Amino acid sequence: VFSVIAGGWVLLEATGSFVEQGILPEVSYRIGLVWYAAAVLAAAVVGWHHGEKGRQRAPAGEILTLALILVASVGGSFWTAERFGGEGASVAAVPVPGEGEVRLHRNRVVVAPFRNETADPALDALGRMGSDWITEGIHRTGVVDVVPSPMAIQAARYVDGLVAAAEEEGRLVDPLRAIAEETGSGTVVSGSYYVFGDDVHIQVQITNPSTGATLDQIEPIIVPRGNPASGLGLLRTRVMGSLALNLDGRLEGHAAQSESPPDFEAYQAFSRGLDAYTRSDWEESVAYFVEARALDSTFALPLLYESFGRSNLVQVAEADSVVDLLATYAGQLSPFHRAWVRHLQAQFDLDRPEALDAIREAARMAPGSKASYNASWLAVINNRPREALEWLDQLEPERGPMRGWFHYWNNRADALHKLGEHEEELEIARQARQIYPRFAATQRIEASALIGLGRVDEAMQIVHGAPVHPGTDRDAGWVMGSIAFDFEAHGYPDEETETLEAALAWYEDQLAGNPSGDWRRVVHEGRQAMLHRLSR
């Protein structure tokens, strides 16, 4: 019996290792447990009947018992395969028409904003509040990879547009499958809520998007219409308990968390702020986050997002003050959000290594989120280009948080340039130029790759073909000035001078047109910078 226990344990450990590496599907380990239990029982039966008596004829009772164990094992294996087999390996490749394959990570959960089916706009924030409260609860455990709320909001907005466009064309799109593909999630928590009399009924389900199977239908939560947030604590407990059963048992110990949700009106303001934030409307988002904090001074998350918004507005002193205030609320934030606070503090202190260390922590807790991009950007700045590429490999270009985000391509190209891998850098640059044809910065990264390859004449063609008018992101003077840095770094002084002179001529041509406002300031500063560099 002891030999069977030891040998079976070794085989189970090996199976678990293969599952973690993606060689075997997750269900293999569960089936292994069934047969491990059967083997131990069978060894116990044989030991009981034979003991120390040595070799002897097997009695009918022993044969019958062993047969029953075998039948139970086979049945248990089929039930396990049916119940859990659809979950696949830790990463399942799902084809997307026209877009290659999407990686769905079984242990990544996205909590989609719940749908308001009440026809009462006053209850719109309840769906976002419920999904965000569950997301925050999972974040606090650090056990399961959960998609951050802003990323889930962006994905839901994209999917809503996808579904609407498909309906106009007479096609059907599964919204749960679509949001899973947009976020790379192997498990989707979704829900909706309805009004019955004076009560609101919240219904939530957990789905495996790879198969479409419903893993669990959560018992409905019924709350008073006048106090709709009162049941969110119970809802989070039930959802996390179900996820513990279906994904990771370690969640069970965190299910009954005691925190209370914020004031409903405060969350309404925070929800509007998040909407504006995910649209990159920083000013509007900051106004709503300030309002949310005024309505509920114990609500810490608006402070964090206010600091993000002010940072994007280059309101450095104000953002720094908000981060300092956030430090007093550390106990109310999840480990994920605390890592972001530490990252921001280090950024304001100009401590780039500490900032990288902090954002690494956040990216490990939410791989494939914007934190992974920030980690890659800081890795490049800290001269760790190989690490930068590893973080970028967690992200799907032009999907999820990287949809419409040119800087993904820029950062990958810069990391490859530092590694001297200029052929791949050129390929990335040209991909970016196809996707963002009006982004002048794509010309900079293409020229950088060409200079690295020694194809100087082709790089000079880009210099002289830079856009005459300001682009959507960078002007021609900036493009030429940046390319001049690359000529300098690679030892081409004549081309550097020619490029700086071309940039100076462009800025002077712009000034001759008598520009006004901010554009005049930009052009004047660009001209001064070119004159300074030429005078060295």
PEJOQUI-V768827 format. One record per residue. N is the residue number from 1. PHI is phi in whole degrees, 0 to 359 (999 if undefined). PSI is psi in whole degrees, -180 to 180 (NA if undefined). D_FIRST is the distance of its C-alpha to the first C-alpha in Angstrom with 1 decimal. Layout:
# PEJOQUI-V768827
n:N phi:PHI psi:PSI d_first:D_FIRST
n:N phi:PHI psi:PSI d_first:D_FIRST
This chain:
# PEJOQUI-V768827
n:1 phi:999 psi:-46 d_first:0.0
n:2 phi:295 psi:-34 d_first:3.8
n:3 phi:294 psi:-40 d_first:5.4
n:4 phi:295 psi:-42 d_first:5.2
n:5 phi:299 psi:-47 d_first:6.3
n:6 phi:294 psi:-48 d_first:8.7
n:7 phi:295 psi:-41 d_first:9.9
n:8 phi:296 psi:-39 d_first:10.5
n:9 phi:297 psi:-40 d_first:12.3
n:10 phi:298 psi:-44 d_first:14.4
n:11 phi:295 psi:-38 d_first:15.4
n:12 phi:296 psi:-43 d_first:16.3
n:13 phi:297 psi:-40 d_first:18.4
n:14 phi:295 psi:-42 d_first:20.1
n:15 phi:299 psi:-44 d_first:20.9
n:16 phi:300 psi:-39 d_first:22.3
n:17 phi:296 psi:-42 d_first:24.5
n:18 phi:295 psi:-36 d_first:25.8
n:19 phi:296 psi:-46 d_first:26.7
n:20 phi:299 psi:-33 d_first:28.5
n:21 phi:277 psi:-4 d_first:30.5
n:22 phi:82 psi:7 d_first:31.5
n:23 phi:286 psi:-39 d_first:30.0
n:24 phi:243 psi:150 d_first:27.7
n:25 phi:290 psi:159 d_first:28.7
n:26 phi:302 psi:-34 d_first:27.2
n:27 phi:298 psi:-24 d_first:25.7
n:28 phi:302 psi:-41 d_first:23.3
n:29 phi:293 psi:-41 d_first:21.3
n:30 phi:296 psi:-42 d_first:21.3
n:31 phi:295 psi:-38 d_first:20.3
n:32 phi:301 psi:-39 d_first:17.4
n:33 phi:297 psi:-40 d_first:16.2
n:34 phi:300 psi:-49 d_first:16.5
n:35 phi:287 psi:-29 d_first:14.4
n:36 phi:296 psi:-46 d_first:11.7
n:37 phi:297 psi:-39 d_first:11.6
n:38 phi:295 psi:-41 d_first:11.7
n:39 phi:296 psi:-41 d_first:8.9
n:40 phi:295 psi:-43 d_first:6.5
n:41 phi:298 psi:-44 d_first:8.6
n:42 phi:297 psi:-41 d_first:8.7
n:43 phi:297 psi:-38 d_first:5.2
n:44 phi:294 psi:-40 d_first:6.0
n:45 phi:297 psi:-47 d_first:9.4
n:46 phi:297 psi:-42 d_first:8.9
n:47 phi:297 psi:-39 d_first:7.2
n:48 phi:296 psi:-42 d_first:10.1
n:49 phi:281 psi:-26 d_first:12.6
n:50 phi:249 psi:-39 d_first:12.1
n:51 phi:51 psi:-130 d_first:10.7
n:52 phi:260 psi:13 d_first:12.9
n:53 phi:282 psi:-10 d_first:15.6
n:54 phi:84 psi:-166 d_first:15.1
n:55 phi:293 psi:132 d_first:16.3
n:56 phi:203 psi:168 d_first:18.0
n:57 phi:289 psi:136 d_first:19.4
n:58 phi:287 psi:127 d_first:17.4
n:59 phi:287 psi:163 d_first:19.3
n:60 phi:299 psi:-37 d_first:20.9
n:61 phi:298 psi:-40 d_first:19.0
n:62 phi:295 psi:-46 d_first:15.7
n:63 phi:298 psi:-42 d_first:17.5
n:64 phi:297 psi:-43 d_first:19.3
n:65 phi:296 psi:-44 d_first:16.3
n:66 phi:296 psi:-37 d_first:14.6
n:67 phi:296 psi:-42 d_first:18.2
n:68 phi:296 psi:-40 d_first:18.6
n:69 phi:297 psi:-42 d_first:15.5
n:70 phi:297 psi:-47 d_first:17.0
n:71 phi:299 psi:-44 d_first:20.5
n:72 phi:297 psi:-37 d_first:19.5
n:73 phi:293 psi:-45 d_first:17.9
n:74 phi:297 psi:-46 d_first:21.1
n:75 phi:297 psi:-42 d_first:23.3
n:76 phi:297 psi:-37 d_first:21.6
n:77 phi:294 psi:-44 d_first:22.1
n:78 phi:296 psi:-41 d_first:25.7
n:79 phi:296 psi:-42 d_first:26.4
n:80 phi:296 psi:-43 d_first:25.1
n:81 phi:296 psi:-39 d_first:27.2
n:82 phi:291 psi:-41 d_first:30.1
n:83 phi:285 psi:-40 d_first:29.9
n:84 phi:241 psi:-8 d_first:29.2
n:85 phi:297 psi:-29 d_first:30.0
n:86 phi:292 psi:-13 d_first:33.7
n:87 phi:286 psi:-20 d_first:33.0
n:88 phi:68 psi:-167 d_first:32.6
n:89 phi:283 psi:179 d_first:31.8
n:90 phi:297 psi:-26 d_first:32.9
n:91 phi:229 psi:120 d_first:36.3
n:92 phi:251 psi:130 d_first:37.7
n:93 phi:274 psi:126 d_first:41.0
n:94 phi:239 psi:123 d_first:43.5
n:95 phi:288 psi:141 d_first:46.8
n:96 phi:238 psi:124 d_first:50.0
n:97 phi:307 psi:124 d_first:53.1
n:98 phi:78 psi:-1 d_first:55.3
n:99 phi:229 psi:18 d_first:53.2
n:100 phi:74 psi:-143 d_first:50.3
n:101 phi:248 psi:146 d_first:46.8
n:102 phi:249 psi:136 d_first:45.7
n:103 phi:272 psi:119 d_first:42.4
n:104 phi:258 psi:119 d_first:40.7
n:105 phi:266 psi:117 d_first:38.1
n:106 phi:303 psi:-39 d_first:35.5
n:107 phi:270 psi:15 d_first:35.1
n:108 phi:258 psi:129 d_first:38.9
n:109 phi:247 psi:134 d_first:40.5
n:110 phi:245 psi:130 d_first:44.1
n:111 phi:257 psi:103 d_first:45.7
n:112 phi:286 psi:145 d_first:48.8
n:113 phi:304 psi:131 d_first:51.9
n:114 phi:289 psi:147 d_first:51.9
n:115 phi:272 psi:134 d_first:54.8
n:116 phi:274 psi:108 d_first:57.7
n:117 phi:253 psi:20 d_first:58.5
n:118 phi:268 psi:-14 d_first:60.8
n:119 phi:64 psi:18 d_first:64.0
n:120 phi:244 psi:106 d_first:64.6
n:121 phi:299 psi:-23 d_first:65.0
n:122 phi:296 psi:-18 d_first:64.7
n:123 phi:258 psi:8 d_first:61.0
n:124 phi:304 psi:-42 d_first:60.5
n:125 phi:291 psi:-18 d_first:58.8
n:126 phi:298 psi:-41 d_first:56.2
n:127 phi:296 psi:-43 d_first:54.2
n:128 phi:293 psi:-40 d_first:54.2
n:129 phi:296 psi:-43 d_first:53.5
n:130 phi:297 psi:-46 d_first:50.4
n:131 phi:292 psi:-38 d_first:48.9
n:132 phi:291 psi:-37 d_first:49.8
n:133 phi:293 psi:-38 d_first:48.4
n:134 phi:292 psi:-44 d_first:45.0
n:135 phi:302 psi:-46 d_first:45.2
n:136 phi:298 psi:-38 d_first:46.1
n:137 phi:297 psi:-41 d_first:43.1
n:138 phi:291 psi:-40 d_first:40.7
n:139 phi:306 psi:-41 d_first:42.6
n:140 phi:295 psi:-26 d_first:42.0
n:141 phi:284 psi:-34 d_first:38.2
n:142 phi:68 psi:15 d_first:38.1
n:143 phi:263 psi:-42 d_first:34.8
n:144 phi:242 psi:142 d_first:36.1
n:145 phi:286 psi:115 d_first:39.0
n:146 phi:241 psi:139 d_first:41.9
n:147 phi:291 psi:126 d_first:45.3
n:148 phi:302 psi:151 d_first:48.0
n:149 phi:304 psi:-46 d_first:50.6
n:150 phi:301 psi:-38 d_first:53.5
n:151 phi:293 psi:-39 d_first:51.6
n:152 phi:294 psi:-38 d_first:50.5
n:153 phi:295 psi:-47 d_first:54.2
n:154 phi:300 psi:-43 d_first:55.5
n:155 phi:296 psi:-43 d_first:53.0
n:156 phi:296 psi:-40 d_first:53.9
n:157 phi:296 psi:-43 d_first:57.6
n:158 phi:297 psi:-44 d_first:57.2
n:159 phi:295 psi:-39 d_first:55.2
n:160 phi:302 psi:-43 d_first:57.9
n:161 phi:295 psi:-38 d_first:60.5
n:162 phi:296 psi:-45 d_first:58.3
n:163 phi:296 psi:-44 d_first:58.0
n:164 phi:298 psi:-43 d_first:61.7
n:165 phi:295 psi:-39 d_first:62.7
n:166 phi:295 psi:-40 d_first:60.5
n:167 phi:297 psi:-39 d_first:62.0
n:168 phi:296 psi:-31 d_first:65.5
n:169 phi:268 psi:3 d_first:64.5
n:170 phi:77 psi:21 d_first:63.0
n:171 phi:253 psi:163 d_first:59.4
n:172 phi:247 psi:136 d_first:56.3
n:173 phi:234 psi:129 d_first:54.0
n:174 phi:282 psi:111 d_first:50.7
n:175 phi:296 psi:-32 d_first:51.3
n:176 phi:290 psi:-42 d_first:47.6
n:177 phi:296 psi:-40 d_first:46.7
n:178 phi:294 psi:-43 d_first:49.8
n:179 phi:289 psi:-31 d_first:49.0
n:180 phi:296 psi:-44 d_first:45.4
n:181 phi:293 psi:-37 d_first:46.9
n:182 phi:293 psi:-30 d_first:49.6
n:183 phi:251 psi:-3 d_first:47.0
n:184 phi:70 psi:28 d_first:44.1
n:185 phi:263 psi:136 d_first:41.9
n:186 phi:268 psi:-5 d_first:38.9
n:187 phi:220 psi:133 d_first:39.2
n:188 phi:240 psi:127 d_first:42.5
n:189 phi:258 psi:122 d_first:43.3
n:190 phi:224 psi:166 d_first:46.6
n:191 phi:189 psi:176 d_first:48.7
n:192 phi:207 psi:166 d_first:52.1
n:193 phi:217 psi:149 d_first:54.0
n:194 phi:225 psi:158 d_first:56.7
n:195 phi:256 psi:130 d_first:59.3
n:196 phi:231 psi:105 d_first:59.4
n:197 phi:65 psi:-122 d_first:62.2
n:198 phi:263 psi:8 d_first:61.9
n:199 phi:244 psi:155 d_first:58.2
n:200 phi:248 psi:128 d_first:56.4
n:201 phi:256 psi:122 d_first:53.2
n:202 phi:254 psi:121 d_first:50.8
n:203 phi:245 psi:130 d_first:48.3
n:204 phi:227 psi:142 d_first:45.6
n:205 phi:226 psi:158 d_first:43.0
n:206 phi:243 psi:128 d_first:40.4
n:207 phi:234 psi:144 d_first:40.5
n:208 phi:266 psi:106 d_first:38.6
n:209 phi:291 psi:-21 d_first:41.8
n:210 phi:294 psi:-34 d_first:40.1
n:211 phi:247 psi:-17 d_first:39.6
n:212 phi:81 psi:3 d_first:42.0
n:213 phi:285 psi:140 d_first:39.2
n:214 phi:277 psi:116 d_first:39.6
n:215 phi:283 psi:-33 d_first:36.4
n:216 phi:198 psi:145 d_first:37.8
n:217 phi:248 psi:109 d_first:41.1
n:218 phi:291 psi:139 d_first:41.6
n:219 phi:303 psi:130 d_first:43.2
n:220 phi:304 psi:144 d_first:47.0
n:221 phi:259 psi:128 d_first:48.5
n:222 phi:247 psi:123 d_first:51.9
n:223 phi:230 psi:155 d_first:54.3
n:224 phi:294 psi:140 d_first:58.0
n:225 phi:298 psi:-31 d_first:60.3
n:226 phi:283 psi:-15 d_first:62.2
n:227 phi:219 psi:66 d_first:59.1
n:228 phi:293 psi:-21 d_first:56.8
n:229 phi:279 psi:-6 d_first:54.7
n:230 phi:293 psi:-22 d_first:53.6
n:231 phi:259 psi:6 d_first:50.4
n:232 phi:290 psi:-30 d_first:49.2
n:233 phi:297 psi:-45 d_first:46.9
n:234 phi:294 psi:-40 d_first:45.1
n:235 phi:300 psi:-45 d_first:45.1
n:236 phi:298 psi:-42 d_first:43.4
n:237 phi:301 psi:-45 d_first:40.7
n:238 phi:291 psi:-41 d_first:39.9
n:239 phi:294 psi:-44 d_first:40.0
n:240 phi:292 psi:-33 d_first:37.8
n:241 phi:296 psi:-40 d_first:35.3
n:242 phi:291 psi:-41 d_first:35.2
n:243 phi:297 psi:-33 d_first:34.9
n:244 phi:298 psi:-40 d_first:31.9
n:245 phi:291 psi:-40 d_first:30.2
n:246 phi:267 psi:-23 d_first:31.3
n:247 phi:239 psi:-59 d_first:31.3
n:248 phi:209 psi:116 d_first:29.8
n:249 phi:299 psi:-20 d_first:28.3
n:250 phi:294 psi:-18 d_first:30.0
n:251 phi:292 psi:-24 d_first:33.3
n:252 phi:304 psi:-40 d_first:32.3
n:253 phi:291 psi:-14 d_first:33.2
n:254 phi:254 psi:-4 d_first:36.6
n:255 phi:299 psi:-43 d_first:37.5
n:256 phi:270 psi:59 d_first:39.6
n:257 phi:285 psi:145 d_first:42.0
n:258 phi:263 psi:-3 d_first:45.1
n:259 phi:296 psi:149 d_first:47.8
n:260 phi:262 psi:143 d_first:50.8
n:261 phi:296 psi:160 d_first:52.3
n:262 phi:289 psi:172 d_first:55.7
n:263 phi:303 psi:138 d_first:59.0
n:264 phi:297 psi:-42 d_first:59.4
n:265 phi:294 psi:-37 d_first:62.9
n:266 phi:296 psi:-40 d_first:61.6
n:267 phi:291 psi:-33 d_first:58.8
n:268 phi:302 psi:-44 d_first:61.4
n:269 phi:295 psi:-42 d_first:63.3
n:270 phi:298 psi:-41 d_first:60.2
n:271 phi:297 psi:-43 d_first:59.3
n:272 phi:296 psi:-37 d_first:62.8
n:273 phi:297 psi:-43 d_first:62.4
n:274 phi:296 psi:-39 d_first:59.2
n:275 phi:302 psi:-48 d_first:61.0
n:276 phi:295 psi:-40 d_first:63.8
n:277 phi:298 psi:-43 d_first:61.5
n:278 phi:285 psi:-10 d_first:59.6
n:279 phi:265 psi:3 d_first:63.0
n:280 phi:66 psi:25 d_first:64.0
n:281 phi:267 psi:83 d_first:66.7
n:282 phi:295 psi:-42 d_first:66.2
n:283 phi:297 psi:-47 d_first:69.3
n:284 phi:296 psi:-41 d_first:68.6
n:285 phi:297 psi:-44 d_first:64.9
n:286 phi:299 psi:-41 d_first:66.0
n:287 phi:300 psi:-42 d_first:68.5
n:288 phi:289 psi:-38 d_first:65.8
n:289 phi:295 psi:-38 d_first:63.3
n:290 phi:297 psi:-42 d_first:66.0
n:291 phi:298 psi:-43 d_first:66.8
n:292 phi:299 psi:-42 d_first:63.2
n:293 phi:294 psi:-36 d_first:63.1
n:294 phi:293 psi:-31 d_first:66.4
n:295 phi:280 psi:-27 d_first:65.0
n:296 phi:211 psi:99 d_first:61.8
n:297 phi:289 psi:-11 d_first:61.8
n:298 phi:269 psi:-5 d_first:58.1
n:299 phi:273 psi:108 d_first:57.1
n:300 phi:275 psi:-32 d_first:56.0
n:301 phi:301 psi:-38 d_first:55.3
n:302 phi:302 psi:-33 d_first:58.9
n:303 phi:298 psi:-44 d_first:59.7
n:304 phi:299 psi:-48 d_first:57.1
n:305 phi:287 psi:-27 d_first:58.6
n:306 phi:297 psi:-41 d_first:62.1
n:307 phi:295 psi:-38 d_first:61.4
n:308 phi:299 psi:-49 d_first:60.2
n:309 phi:298 psi:-44 d_first:63.3
n:310 phi:292 psi:-34 d_first:65.7
n:311 phi:297 psi:-42 d_first:64.1
n:312 phi:292 psi:-25 d_first:64.7
n:313 phi:273 psi:3 d_first:68.3
n:314 phi:60 psi:33 d_first:68.6
n:315 phi:267 psi:71 d_first:69.3
n:316 phi:297 psi:-47 d_first:67.6
n:317 phi:297 psi:-43 d_first:69.1
n:318 phi:294 psi:-43 d_first:68.3
n:319 phi:297 psi:-40 d_first:64.7
n:320 phi:299 psi:-42 d_first:64.1
n:321 phi:296 psi:-40 d_first:65.4
n:322 phi:296 psi:-41 d_first:63.0
n:323 phi:296 psi:-39 d_first:60.0
n:324 phi:300 psi:-42 d_first:61.1
n:325 phi:294 psi:-37 d_first:61.2
n:326 phi:301 psi:-31 d_first:57.7
n:327 phi:301 psi:-27 d_first:56.3
n:328 phi:282 psi:-11 d_first:57.0
n:329 phi:251 psi:16 d_first:54.8
n:330 phi:306 psi:-38 d_first:51.7
n:331 phi:294 psi:-19 d_first:49.6
n:332 phi:268 psi:-5 d_first:50.4
n:333 phi:259 psi:151 d_first:49.4
n:334 phi:289 psi:161 d_first:46.1
n:335 phi:305 psi:-36 d_first:44.6
n:336 phi:299 psi:-48 d_first:45.8
n:337 phi:287 psi:-32 d_first:49.4
n:338 phi:296 psi:-36 d_first:49.4
n:339 phi:296 psi:-39 d_first:48.7
n:340 phi:296 psi:-40 d_first:51.7
n:341 phi:298 psi:-45 d_first:53.8
n:342 phi:298 psi:-38 d_first:52.9
n:343 phi:298 psi:-47 d_first:53.7
n:344 phi:296 psi:-43 d_first:57.1
n:345 phi:301 psi:-43 d_first:57.9
n:346 phi:293 psi:-38 d_first:57.3
n:347 phi:298 psi:-45 d_first:59.4
n:348 phi:292 psi:-27 d_first:62.3
n:349 phi:275 psi:2 d_first:62.0
n:350 phi:59 psi:30 d_first:62.1
n:351 phi:261 psi:84 d_first:58.8
n:352 phi:296 psi:-40 d_first:57.4
n:353 phi:299 psi:-42 d_first:54.3
n:354 phi:293 psi:-39 d_first:53.3
n:355 phi:298 psi:-41 d_first:54.1
n:356 phi:295 psi:-43 d_first:51.8
n:357 phi:299 psi:-41 d_first:48.9
n:358 phi:292 psi:-45 d_first:49.3
n:359 phi:288 psi:-26 d_first:49.6
n:360 phi:302 psi:-44 d_first:46.5
n:361 phi:300 psi:-45 d_first:44.6
n:362 phi:295 psi:-41 d_first:46.1
n:363 phi:293 psi:-32 d_first:45.3
n:364 phi:292 psi:-32 d_first:41.7
n:365 phi:279 psi:-24 d_first:41.4
n:366 phi:222 psi:67 d_first:43.4
n:367 phi:299 psi:144 d_first:43.2
n:368 phi:84 psi:5 d_first:45.8
n:369 phi:261 psi:-177 d_first:48.2
n:370 phi:299 psi:-24 d_first:51.6
n:371 phi:299 psi:-35 d_first:49.9
n:372 phi:295 psi:-40 d_first:48.5
n:373 phi:296 psi:-48 d_first:52.1
n:374 phi:301 psi:-37 d_first:53.4
n:375 phi:296 psi:-39 d_first:50.8
n:376 phi:293 psi:-41 d_first:52.0
n:377 phi:297 psi:-45 d_first:55.6
n:378 phi:289 psi:-30 d_first:55.1
n:379 phi:295 psi:-39 d_first:53.1
n:380 phi:297 psi:-46 d_first:56.1
n:381 phi:298 psi:-36 d_first:58.4
n:382 phi:274 psi:15 d_first:56.2
n:383 phi:58 psi:45 d_first:56.4
n:384 phi:236 psi:64 d_first:52.7
n:385 phi:297 psi:-34 d_first:53.4
n:386 phi:295 psi:-41 d_first:50.0
n:387 phi:296 psi:-38 d_first:48.3
n:388 phi:303 psi:-44 d_first:50.9
n:389 phi:294 psi:-35 d_first:49.9
n:390 phi:296 psi:-40 d_first:46.2
n:391 phi:292 psi:-41 d_first:47.2
n:392 phi:294 psi:-29 d_first:49.5
n:393 phi:294 psi:-17 d_first:46.8
n:394 phi:284 psi:-14 d_first:45.1
n:395 phi:254 psi:148 d_first:48.2
n:396 phi:264 psi:116 d_first:49.6
n:397 phi:299 psi:138 d_first:53.3
n:398 phi:61 psi:35 d_first:55.6
n:399 phi:211 psi:147 d_first:52.8
n:400 phi:60 psi:-135 d_first:51.9
n:401 phi:293 psi:-14 d_first:53.3
n:402 phi:265 psi:0 d_first:54.7
n:403 phi:294 psi:123 d_first:56.8
n:404 phi:74 psi:13 d_first:60.4
n:405 phi:255 psi:92 d_first:59.4
n:406 phi:302 psi:-32 d_first:61.3
n:407 phi:296 psi:-19 d_first:60.1
n:408 phi:303 psi:-49 d_first:56.6
n:409 phi:291 psi:-40 d_first:58.5
n:410 phi:299 psi:-44 d_first:60.7
n:411 phi:291 psi:-40 d_first:57.8
n:412 phi:296 psi:-42 d_first:55.9
n:413 phi:297 psi:-42 d_first:59.1
n:414 phi:296 psi:-39 d_first:59.8
n:415 phi:295 psi:-43 d_first:56.3
n:416 phi:296 psi:-36 d_first:56.7
n:417 phi:297 psi:-43 d_first:60.2
n:418 phi:297 psi:-31 d_first:58.9
n:419 phi:276 psi:-7 d_first:56.4
n:420 phi:77 psi:15 d_first:59.2
n:421 phi:266 psi:71 d_first:57.6
n:422 phi:283 psi:-27 d_first:60.9
n:423 phi:297 psi:-47 d_first:60.4
n:424 phi:293 psi:-36 d_first:57.6
n:425 phi:301 psi:-43 d_first:59.6
n:426 phi:296 psi:-40 d_first:62.6
n:427 phi:298 psi:-44 d_first:60.4
n:428 phi:297 psi:-43 d_first:59.1
n:429 phi:299 psi:-41 d_first:62.8
n:430 phi:286 psi:-31 d_first:64.0
n:431 phi:299 psi:-46 d_first:61.3
n:432 phi:299 psi:-39 d_first:62.3
n:433 phi:292 psi:-32 d_first:66.0
n:434 phi:291 psi:-40 d_first:65.3
n:435 phi:284 psi:-37 d_first:63.6
n:436 phi:238 psi:69 d_first:66.1
n:437 phi:295 psi:-23 d_first:69.4
n:438 phi:263 psi:4 d_first:71.5
n:439 phi:271 psi:113 d_first:69.5
n:440 phi:297 psi:-28 d_first:71.6
n:441 phi:296 psi:-22 d_first:68.6
n:442 phi:294 psi:-30 d_first:67.1
n:443 phi:293 psi:-37 d_first:70.1
n:444 phi:298 psi:-47 d_first:69.2
n:445 phi:288 psi:-30 d_first:65.7
n:446 phi:291 psi:-44 d_first:66.9
n:447 phi:297 psi:-38 d_first:69.6
n:448 phi:300 psi:-43 d_first:67.2
n:449 phi:295 psi:-42 d_first:65.0
n:450 phi:296 psi:-40 d_first:68.1
n:451 phi:296 psi:-41 d_first:69.4
n:452 phi:299 psi:-32 d_first:66.1
n:453 phi:276 psi:-3 d_first:66.5
n:454 phi:81 psi:11 d_first:70.1
n:455 phi:268 psi:67 d_first:71.5
n:456 phi:293 psi:-40 d_first:74.2
n:457 phi:300 psi:-40 d_first:76.7
n:458 phi:293 psi:-37 d_first:74.3
n:459 phi:295 psi:-39 d_first:73.5
n:460 phi:293 psi:-30 d_first:77.3
n:461 phi:297 psi:-37 d_first:77.6
n:462 phi:293 psi:-40 d_first:75.3
n:463 phi:302 psi:-49 d_first:77.4
n:464 phi:281 psi:-12 d_first:80.6
n:465 phi:256 psi:10 d_first:79.0
n:466 phi:301 psi:148 d_first:77.6
n:467 phi:300 psi:139 d_first:78.6
n:468 phi:287 psi:-35 d_first:82.1
n:469 phi:256 psi:159 d_first:81.2
n:470 phi:303 psi:138 d_first:78.5
n:471 phi:276 psi:-171 d_first:75.1
n:472 phi:283 psi:-19 d_first:72.7
n:473 phi:233 psi:-44 d_first:70.8
n:474 phi:222 psi:151 d_first:72.8
n:475 phi:269 psi:170 d_first:76.3
n:476 phi:296 psi:-35 d_first:77.6
n:477 phi:297 psi:-42 d_first:78.7
n:478 phi:297 psi:-43 d_first:75.2
n:479 phi:302 psi:-50 d_first:73.8
n:480 phi:293 psi:-39 d_first:76.3
n:481 phi:298 psi:-38 d_first:75.9
n:482 phi:290 psi:-40 d_first:72.1
n:483 phi:296 psi:-35 d_first:72.6
n:484 phi:300 psi:-37 d_first:75.0
n:485 phi:301 psi:-41 d_first:72.3
n:486 phi:293 psi:-40 d_first:70.2
n:487 phi:300 psi:-42 d_first:73.3
n:488 phi:297 psi:-46 d_first:73.7
n:489 phi:296 psi:-31 d_first:70.1
n:490 phi:261 psi:7 d_first:70.1
n:491 phi:81 psi:42 d_first:73.6
n:492 phi:238 psi:75 d_first:76.0
n:493 phi:296 psi:-36 d_first:78.8
n:494 phi:294 psi:-45 d_first:81.4
n:495 phi:292 psi:-34 d_first:79.2
n:496 phi:299 psi:-48 d_first:78.2
n:497 phi:297 psi:-45 d_first:81.9
n:498 phi:300 psi:-40 d_first:82.8
n:499 phi:290 psi:-42 d_first:79.9
n:500 phi:296 psi:-39 d_first:81.0
n:501 phi:295 psi:-38 d_first:84.6
n:502 phi:294 psi:-39 d_first:83.5
n:503 phi:295 psi:-43 d_first:81.6
n:504 phi:299 psi:-44 d_first:84.6
n:505 phi:299 psi:-39 d_first:87.0
n:506 phi:295 psi:-46 d_first:84.7
n:507 phi:297 psi:-40 d_first:84.7
n:508 phi:293 psi:-35 d_first:88.5
n:509 phi:296 psi:-39 d_first:89.0
n:510 phi:295 psi:-42 d_first:87.0
n:511 phi:295 psi:-33 d_first:89.1
n:512 phi:297 psi:-24 d_first:92.3
n:513 phi:278 psi:5 d_first:91.3
n:514 phi:55 psi:60 d_first:91.6
n:515 phi:292 psi:163 d_first:88.1
n:516 phi:230 psi:167 d_first:87.5
n:517 phi:64 psi:-146 d_first:84.9
n:518 phi:299 psi:-34 d_first:81.5
n:519 phi:295 psi:-37 d_first:82.0
n:520 phi:299 psi:-43 d_first:85.1
n:521 phi:297 psi:-45 d_first:83.0
n:522 phi:300 psi:-46 d_first:80.2
n:523 phi:295 psi:-43 d_first:82.8
n:524 phi:298 psi:-45 d_first:84.7
n:525 phi:295 psi:-38 d_first:81.7
n:526 phi:296 psi:-43 d_first:80.5
n:527 phi:298 psi:-43 d_first:84.0
n:528 phi:297 psi:-39 d_first:84.0
n:529 phi:296 psi:-42 d_first:80.6
n:530 phi:294 psi:-41 d_first:81.8
n:531 phi:299 psi:-41 d_first:85.0
n:532 phi:296 psi:-44 d_first:83.1
n:533 phi:291 psi:-34 d_first:80.8
n:534 phi:288 psi:-24 d_first:83.7
n:535 phi:276 psi:-6 d_first:85.6
n:536 phi:289 psi:NA d_first:83.0
